[in-house]
């Protein structure tokens, strides 16, 4: 009697051909370049740029298909590790619910920012002691977890926050995201002397535009104050400036680049508006209009770099480039699915409440527990957190059919849930993110990508598969 081969549940195809059976899924995409187009495996994020008139040759090249086949498993493992095997490494720590500004796009509810709570100094020490013990169990030896004091406006609780930085500076890398209005010489001296990262916010190169969206509760602008703080921080490498991009300032982004470069700011972020709360949606820009201005600003950073020899990296875009060039080297976790919320980091409210991300503070259903009373690992597994950590592009239409889904990640879960009605929905700016990836590929095709990235960004990366033969 002849023994039958056991069926292991897999298709018998040996993967000899692309787009069939176990073969590589290689999808051509238009990147808007005259000569090149992209060739992408949507599942593994493998890609190559191919000359348009050579696409047929490449797809008919059995050596290429076999070479890719030998590496396909490693590609898949790398992407799986990035998406599902990360350990917690950071906490967005909100020392207060209050803010002295009333920015029109803020994701924290107005009542909290007006009359919210501050975390007491003793509780802050207690929280950091517990976090220190937790991170020592899960972090690689020699690597420190990160605590980012976030907002509302953390400087409102300055005494407690500075005391915490001083006491725990050997246990964490600290950062402070502030509107800058409560900084003074003493505060700047303390923060810079302790190596604390500092993030400021400024949305335009002129007070007329900047003060449209960022004002005090009385309606006064803060442009001049923020500018003074930027000048005081000149020369400090551990700071950056964030611009929130809205319909009010998008046309001014190229001028903003000139302005920031002239101030010698080492790194900036031009973050597209989050539409989590209804009030911010009034400032929502059109995807394609904002993309045009955004790319003009990126082009301007390159022109200035070539002219002066001094880079000013746009960190959020640089992260998109890195997600293409070396996915595991990315520094920000918004453009991956699942996002970093509840996986790489979580947000801590002043009462000890734990949320997957700061965007969810103010949304009670996403409170997974309390740091002071609950086990951290158990909180990370609660339904409130799993709604975010289990949100995958494979479950979102049309992301599940999109070739660039692992370079975008379909952000943002808070935005998708609150604006569009569910975790299985896209966020507000699908077409903007699509255009951003296509722009990134064009830079790579023109071999300009290094000019937009941090120096030595690839120091700890290695090439998994060299497809330069396709160019």
ABEGO torsion letter per residue (X at the ends): XBBBBBBAGBBABAGABBGBEABBBBBBBBAGBAABBBBBBAAAGBBBBBBAAAAAAAAABAAAAAAAAAAAAAAAAAAAAAAAABBBABBBBBABABBABBBAABABBAAAAAABBBBBAAAAAAAAAAAAAAAAAABBBGBBBBBBBBOBBAAAAAAAAAAAAAAAAAABBBBBBBAGAABBAAAAAAAAAAGBBBBBBBABABAAAAAAABBBAAGBBAAAAAAAAAAAABGBAABBBBBBBBAAAAAAAAAAAAAAAAAGBABBBBBBBBAABAAAAAABBBAAAAAAAAAAAAAAAAAAAAAAGBBBBBAAAAAAAAAAABAAABABAAABOBBABGAABBBBBAAGBBBABAAABGBAAABAEBAAABBAAAAAABAAAAAAAABBAAABOAAAABAAAAAAGGOBAAAAAAAAGEAABBBAAAAAAAAAAAAAAAAAAAGAAAAABBBGAAAABBBABBAAAAX
